[in-house]
């Protein structure tokens, strides 16, 4: 497989204000809107148990303006993301992953839940903004870039980042 610079995450930042949590990651290089149609996402572990609770997933195009129309937010309602162990691979994945779509392209209980954009100051950076989904007590976050993933709801990260 060829090296794909827009899939290589160089730096990662978290911030928040009274309403929003922000995740930004700078990529090694490349065009965010190239022919690969790379999806970027953020996995949220809101109860700090090593298993993802929410997946905020963005699809191209990435523009300097905040867009909700390219964002999906999934929830794992039955707590089976990661299989039997959040740290070890399961030979056969028995669960259904992120089983509930709670936000779809600006539609959902809160039509303002999640947004994405290309950083207007850094052409190789993706920024997410999302409302606190459960509590303001802190979250563990995993970040990722993926091309060619058809079923993002089955996705899982092995370790959350602090």
Beta strands, then each sheet from edge to edge (+ up, - down):
strand 1: 9-16
strand 2: 20-27
strand 3: 39-45
strand 4: 54-58
strand 5: 71-75
strand 6: 100-104
strand 7: 107-108
strand 8: 114-118
strand 9: 125-131
strand 10: 140-146
sheet 1: 1+ 2- 9+ 8-
sheet 2: 7+ 6- 5+ 4- 3+ 10-
end
